[in-house]
Amino acid sequence: MKEELVDRIENNPKYQELVSKRTGLGLKLGAFVLVMFYAFILTIAFNKEVLATKMGDGLTTIAFPIALGILIISFLTTLIYVRKANGEFEDLTNDIKDDVKDLL
């Protein structure tokens, strides 16, 4: 029975859609955050003068607001994924559960 349940879930078009959408979104958001982090680190490594530029009264550099922006954007990308997971992905999961309810 367990094998039949697994086969039925894997062959369900909603499951295929869920896997496709979830993987696509995860890869896109992950790649975006990684590129952003690595761009910051590479800037530090190869052109630190850019980030050492003083701002305003000269007490802080431009690196601080950029790093803060990276943290905020990282939080927002996580929020985007969580909202999608709790909305669209959860609805698809519930539809899949309903489709295989008779085997449980």
N, C-alpha and C positions, 0 to 999 in steps of 0.2 A: 504494500500500500504506500509506503514512503517513497518508493521509486516512481510510482504512478503520480503521486502528488508533485514531486520535483519535475517530472516530465511535463505535466500539465501547466505548471507555473512557467517553466522555461519556454513553452510553446505559446503562451498567452501573448497576444499582440500588445496588450497594455503593459506587460512586463518588459517586452522589448522596448517600448516607448519610454518607460521609466528608466531603464538602464541607459538608454541613449541620451536622454535629456540630462539625467543626473551626472553622467560621465562628462558630457560636453560642457555643462556649466562648471563643474569642478575643475576641469582642465583649463578652461578660459580664465576663470578667476584666479586659479593657482599660478598660471603663467603670467598674468598681469601683475600679481603681487611679487613674484620672483623677479621679473624684469625691473620693477620699481626698486626693490631692495638692492639688486645687483648694480643697477645704475648708480645708486647712491654710494655703495661701497667702492665701485670702480672710480667714481669721481673723487672720493677720498684718496684712493691709491694713486691716481695718475694726475689729478689736477686739484690738489687741495687748496690752492690759492682762491679758486672760485668759492669754495665753501668757507674760507677764512675771511671773506669780505665782511667788514663791519657794517652794522645797521644802526640807524638813528644816532643815539648818543655815544656809540662806540663800545658799549658794554657787552653786546652780544653779536654773534656772527649770523650770517644768513643760513648756516647749517642747522641752527635750532628750529626755526619755523619749517624748514624742509623736512627735518626728521619728525617733527610733530605732525606735519601733513601726511607723511608716510604712515604713521601710527593711526591716524584718523581714517585714512583710506583703507587700511588693512581691516580696521573695525567695521567699516561700511561694507566691504566685500564679504566679510563673515555674516553680517546682518542680511545681505542680499541672499546668500545661500540658505540661511536659516529660514527666512520668510518663504523662499521657494520650497524648501523641504517640508515646512509645516503647512503649506498650501497645496500647490499642484502635485508635489511628489506624494504627500500623504493621501490625497484623493485617489491617485492612481493605485497606491498600495491597498487602500480600502476596496477599490473596485476589483483588484486581483484576489483579495481575500474572499470577496463575495462570489467570485467566479469558481473558486475551489472549495467553497464551504462544505459541499456534500462529501468531500474526501477527508475532512478533518474529524 
